[in-house]
Structures are given as structure tokens and as C-alpha cells.
Amino acid sequence: MTDGNSSRFAWPVRRRTPPGPEGTAEDIAVQDIAEREAVDRQLPPPAPEPLMEPRPRFNLAVFRLAGLGLALILALVLGIVRVVGSGPPSIAQLRAEAGVDSWPVLTIGVKGDQPGIGYYDPKGLTWSGFDIDIAYMVAEDLGFRRQEVRFYAIQSEDRARMQATDPANQKRVPVKMVIASYSITAARTAMGVNFAGPYLYTEQSVVTLEGHSPVTTFGDLSGKTVCSLSASTSAGALTDAHAIVTTRNQVSECFDLLYKHDVEAISTDAAILGGYKSRDTTNRIHHWDLGLDSSEKWGVNVGENKALQTLVNITLYKSWKDPHDDRWELAYEHNLQTEIGKNLPTPLAVAEQPPVPRPEVRQLPWENDLP
């Protein structure tokens, strides 16, 4: 037996019966196992093993959802790139293609001898007229200040080749655009003139000296000597009416011939002739209305610069479409409206800006460049 300080978990001491007649080895083993089991029943249960968190399982659904989201994002990005790359250009792209940001000044060919349309005052060295105001409107939207616009006088036959003349030294100057009472016609378009616009509707008319017999059609000028501008639409109509046509590069030269009685009449656009009639303080000339159904549609020649053509059309479209943009209306009021009284009953030009189709320009949802 154990003493009082011995642990209760010590195995009990016993004497084994030696093998012999009273007990065999098998008996001793059985007895030993039984004693051990008895002791085990007296021991406390072992402490429970700590619980372990199960290993996280791989979530295939989350992975598939993330993959789907990534695929949608890539598809959206590719779609935007495809639209940007293949759709119409933006205004920034048009400006870069036209080259306007690299121009230190904007050179424009205009008429210099047409009061109310394009007129150069050699004394004051100033330009005035409807075409001049339209040119300033276009220049403003292109980013040019008024002092950065250079006007050069251009003759009618030079409007297609865009070669003007500097009134200061009479040198030839190439220009970026022409705004010079230049009518849009199928023949001019076919020969390669790229027009933006139109920006004004007018019609052909005739002036004579007072006392001349009435002129109501081109036929009334048959057999008579008539002056018109070179490469003008009126010259062809006069030839068809069997008039004797003489042409000049400037309408002021035609008036010189008229006052000298070298020609009987002058024919060109009413908006041009109206400026001379309104300034005729001696009432020497009479302005005749031909009552034609066809209109002369003035446009802006931009040469080979297609991007510039779209930019000019953007200005004209915004001016026509935006009710808050009154620049065209002010140009009409200051230059043509003031001439109507002295030209009645002959109309000079339509008092509304011609509609311009909306240019093809790419706009993102957050942009608002065009109305």
C-alpha cells in the first residue's frame, strides 16, 4: 500500500502469483488487464481538445461574379474606344486638323469697294460692312481677337484661288478664308470650291441712271450694254438675255462706267447694289427689282481645309439655332436694315439667317458645345 503523500494516480502494488499450478500466465494477464481497467475508471476524463476553425472553402460564385464585372468593364472601354475612333471628330480634333491654334493671325479675303457689305476706308484705315461683321463672328468662335484678324481686299475672279491684295502695299496675300459676297453655286462647287454656310440670302437686281426705261426682267436689257462682275452669276444670266456684257473685277469700276454713260446698267446681287443706292445723295441711280424666284446664297470659301469648313459651319449653326446668339441679327441691322428705306420697293436680302444643317461633331454626355 502507498503512504499518505503518495498520489492517488499511482498504480496499486500487488504481488503477482508466480505461474504454477494455482495460476497460469494467461490468468495473470487477464487479472492485470482487469485491474488496469478498474484504475482507469477512477481517473478523471481527459481535457477536451481545443476546437479548430475549419479551413475556408473556395467561393467559386464570388470569383465568377468578379470575372463578369471585369468583362463588362472591358467591353465598355472597348466600346468607347471604338466610338471615339470611328465616330465624328470632336471640336478639339477639328481645331487640330484645321491648324487654327498655330495661326498667329486670321487672314480673310473680303470686298473693299462694297458699302454695307465689305468696304475699306483708306482715310480711317477701317473695314466695315455685313461681311466684315460675319468675319468677326467666325473669328471670335475660332479664338481670335479682333486685333488678330487681318482683312485683305479680294477681287471676284480671285475668290476661288483665295489670293487677296494688301491695300497698304498692293502685294498679293494668300488668305485662310474668303467672305466676299460669294454665292454658292453647283458650278463653283464642282470646280472644287469648298463653301461653309450659307450665311445670307439675296437676289440679283439691276441699277440704271434715273430716267432709264423700266427694267423688270433681264430681257429688258437685251441688246443693251451692261456691266457685271467677273465670274459672277449675273453675267451668265445677262448673256442668256442677249445683253452686251462687259465685266470688271470690282463693282466700283462698273459704277464709274455707268456715271460716264459707257454702260446703261449694272447687274449683280441686290445686297451689293443697295449699298450704292443708299449712299447716292444726288439720286442719280435707280434700283430695279427683277422679281426672280431664285436666291443667291452667300457662303464662306475655306479652300482645301475641310476641318475649317466644319468649324465655320458650327459657328453659323450656333448663331442660327441659339436664340441667345444675336450676332447675325446685329450685323444685319447695322448694315442692311439701314439701307432698306432708300431702296424700296426693291428687296435687298432676307432678314433671317439661313438655316445651316447641324455639323457632325462628336459630343460626350457631359459636353454641350452645340444647341
KETI-87162 format. One record per residue (C-alpha): x, y, z. Coordinates in steps of 0.2 Angstrom, whole numbers, plus 5000, padded with zeros to 4 digits. Layout:
# KETI-87162
XYZ...
END
This chain:
# KETI-87162
500050005000500650184997500950315011499850475014500950585002500850464988499750514973498050444971498550414952499950294957499750114952499249994966500649874971500249694971501149534971500949434956500649244959502049154950501549044937501248874943499848754947498748894955498849014941499549014923500249164913498649194904497749204921498949334927498749444910496849434912496949494930498249634926497049704912495549694924496549794937497049924925495349954918494749974936496050104939495650194923493850204929494450304944495450434933494550604928494150624909495450694899495350884895494450914878495550964863495351144858494251174843495051224827494251344814493851254798494851294783493951424772493151344757493551424739492051534734491851504716490251614714491251764720492651734708491351714694490451874698492151974699492651904682490951954675491152134681492952144674492252084657490852214657492152354661493252294647491852294635491352464640493052534637493252454621491552514615492052694620493752674611492852614596491652754596492952884599494052814585492752794572491452924575491353104570492853214576492753324592492953514591494753494598495153374584494453484571495453634578497053524577496653464560496253644553497853714562497053864569497953854585499553884576499054034567499654204575498354294565496754254554496954314537495254344527494954404510493454524509492754654497493454834499492354934487490554874493489754994505488754904518489554734513491454754513492154924512493954994516494055174521495855224516495755384526495255294543496155134538494555044544493454904537491554894538490054804532489054654534490354534528491554614540490454584555490154404549492054384548492254444566490954324572491854174564493554234571492854254588492254074589493954014582494854104596495454264588495354434595494854574583496654644583497154474577496054474562496854534545495754594531496354594513495454664498495054524485494354534468492954424461494054324450495254284464493954224477494154044471496054044472496054144488497354274483496954444490497854614490498554714504497854884502499354954511500654904498499654814485500554654487499754484484499254394500498554214502497154204514496354074526494554104520493554214509492054314515491654424500489854414494490254244486488754144480488653964482488353884465488453704459489753754446490853834459490653684470491053564455492653664452493253624469492753774480492353724497490953834505490353844523488653914525487653994518487554154529486454264518485054254505484954394492484454404474485054484458484454654453484954804441485354984443485255114430485355304429483755394433482655424418483055254411481655144404480955024417481954864419480854724426481754574418483454534411482554534394482354724396484254734394484354634378485454724366486054854379487754874387487854804405489254794417489454654429490754574440491954454433491454274437489854324444488154234442487354394435488554394420487854224414486054274415486454434405487254334392485754224391484654384389485754434374486354594383488054664379489054614394490654704400491454634416492554714429493454644444492654774456490854844456491555024459492355014442490654974435489955124443491255234435490755164418488855204422489255384428490155414412488755334401489955204395488655074400486755084403486554974418487454864431486854694437487454604452486754554469485454674477486354674493487854754484486954874474485854934488487455004497487755114482485955174481485855214500487355324498486855404482486455584490486055654472484855524467485755484451485355304451483855194451483755024459482654894449481854734456481854594444480654484455481754324452481254174461482954104464484054164478485954204479486654104494488254184500489554064508491254064515492653994505493853894516494953824502495553644505495353654523493953534527494153544545493953734545492453714534491653624548492153744561491453894552489853794550489753764568489853954571488453984558487353844565487553904583487154084578485554024569485053894582485453984598484054114602485354204614486654224600486154384591487754424582487054394565485454494568486554644574487654634559486054634548485354784557486854884557487254864539485754814528484254864538484855044537484855034518483154974515482255134516483155214501483055054491481155024492480254934484481754834479482154704492484054684497484154524507483154404518483054474536483354304543484854204545484854054533484753884542486353784542486253594545486953534561488853484559489353314563490353334579490653214592489853264609490053164625488553174638489453304648489853414634488653554627489553634613488053634601486253684605
END
